[in-house]
Amino acid sequence: MKRSMILAVLCATPFVAAGCGGDDDNQALSYEDTGARISEVCASLDEVGTDLNGEPANDAPILGEAAAEFGEAINEVRDLEVDEELESARDAFVANGEQQLAVIEEAQEIAETGDKKAYRQKLEEGQSLNAESNRVANELGATDCID
């Protein structure tokens, strides 16, 4: 299985990194700042899952760590104080990330059983989520989140 397929579920996950919200005076982030912050979050996940190789025994513990980091990234994006016009896109990005996180967690559980076929099938389920993540990341100006 290609590493890129496995990483697509993790990396595309939309999320990814960013500061933790608006300025101290609670002003919403501009479009540019929103894109930059979310891109930072995504960039923080660049190294996550790089040791995945498609073998359940190898991947199960890596996916456990990836899920934790991915969950933190989702929360960072959720907590961003964005302009009102970007709220629905940010929320869609977060919802997509939560769906991708569920796939990662389910893939880890399957990998722990050693069922290679079921494991790969679960990872493939994340591909459509990746496409949606790319679309919303583009809408938010988070270019580092697009693959």
Secondary structure, 3 states (H helix, E strand, C coil): CCHHHHHHHHHCCCCCCCCCCCCCCCCCECHHHHHHHHHHHHHHCCCCCCCCCCCHHHHHHHHHHHHHHHHHHHHHHHCCCECHHHHHHHHHHHHHHHHHHHHHHHHHHHHHHCCHHHHHHHHHHHHHHHHHHHHHHHHHCCHHHCC
